[in-house]
Amino acid sequence: MLVEQNLEFIAAVSQRVLVIKRGQLGEEIPREHLGDLAIMSQYTGVHG
């Protein structure tokens, strides 16, 4: 397990990406979505 916020790094080294939300493993993020800020904001809650 790797906990990281740098999405470019995560995409380069990971086969699977899962969201941790409130201490629990959440849904899996498709790797092709990591570069799309609009989609990622749905997973992370970060806008902008």
C-alpha atoms as a printed R data frame, in Angstrom:
   type eleno elety resid chain resno       x      y       z
1  ATOM     1    CA   MET     A     1   0.000  0.000   0.000
2  ATOM     2    CA   LEU     A     2   1.195  3.468  -0.879
3  ATOM     3    CA   VAL     A     3  -0.508  6.573   0.458
4  ATOM     4    CA   GLU     A     4   0.258  9.488  -1.836
5  ATOM     5    CA   GLN     A     5  -1.391 12.621  -3.220
6  ATOM     6    CA   ASN     A     6   0.807 13.079  -6.304
7  ATOM     7    CA   LEU     A     7  -1.452 11.566  -8.975
8  ATOM     8    CA   GLU     A     8   1.197 11.540 -11.712
9  ATOM     9    CA   PHE     A     9   3.502  9.512  -9.465
10 ATOM    10    CA   ILE     A    10   0.654  7.175  -8.490
11 ATOM    11    CA   ALA     A    11  -0.232  6.562 -12.138
12 ATOM    12    CA   ALA     A    12   3.394  5.731 -12.931
13 ATOM    13    CA   VAL     A    13   3.930  3.168 -10.170
14 ATOM    14    CA   SER     A    14   0.510  1.643  -9.472
15 ATOM    15    CA   GLN     A    15  -1.532 -1.104 -11.021
16 ATOM    16    CA   ARG     A    16  -4.614 -0.239  -8.962
17 ATOM    17    CA   VAL     A    17  -5.678  3.014  -7.300
18 ATOM    18    CA   LEU     A    18  -8.152  3.020  -4.424
19 ATOM    19    CA   VAL     A    19  -9.576  5.989  -2.541
20 ATOM    20    CA   ILE     A    20  -9.265  6.060   1.252
21 ATOM    21    CA   LYS     A    21 -12.199  7.978   2.694
22 ATOM    22    CA   ARG     A    22 -12.656  8.490   6.421
23 ATOM    23    CA   GLY     A    23 -10.186  5.702   7.142
24 ATOM    24    CA   GLN     A    24 -11.918  3.141   4.931
25 ATOM    25    CA   LEU     A    25 -10.954  1.862   1.509
26 ATOM    26    CA   GLY     A    26 -13.394  3.244  -1.005
27 ATOM    27    CA   GLU     A    27 -13.882  2.648  -4.678
28 ATOM    28    CA   GLU     A    28 -11.204  1.956  -7.258
29 ATOM    29    CA   ILE     A    29 -10.235  4.755  -9.634
30 ATOM    30    CA   PRO     A    30  -9.520  3.699 -13.212
31 ATOM    31    CA   ARG     A    31  -5.966  4.761 -14.119
32 ATOM    32    CA   GLU     A    32  -7.193  6.618 -17.203
33 ATOM    33    CA   HIS     A    33  -9.178  8.952 -14.909
34 ATOM    34    CA   LEU     A    34  -6.136 10.122 -12.941
35 ATOM    35    CA   GLY     A    35  -5.349 12.876 -15.451
36 ATOM    36    CA   ASP     A    36  -8.909 14.220 -15.628
37 ATOM    37    CA   LEU     A    37  -9.350 16.885 -12.940
38 ATOM    38    CA   ALA     A    38 -13.149 17.003 -13.308
39 ATOM    39    CA   ILE     A    39 -13.463 13.268 -12.687
40 ATOM    40    CA   MET     A    40 -10.843 13.258  -9.916
41 ATOM    41    CA   SER     A    41 -12.700 15.989  -8.029
42 ATOM    42    CA   GLN     A    42 -15.614 13.560  -7.694
43 ATOM    43    CA   TYR     A    43 -13.345 11.066  -5.956
44 ATOM    44    CA   THR     A    44 -11.292 13.490  -3.864
45 ATOM    45    CA   GLY     A    45 -13.683 16.335  -3.138
46 ATOM    46    CA   VAL     A    46 -10.983 18.798  -4.253
47 ATOM    47    CA   HIS     A    47 -12.174 21.313  -6.834
48 ATOM    48    CA   GLY     A    48 -10.128 23.683  -8.898
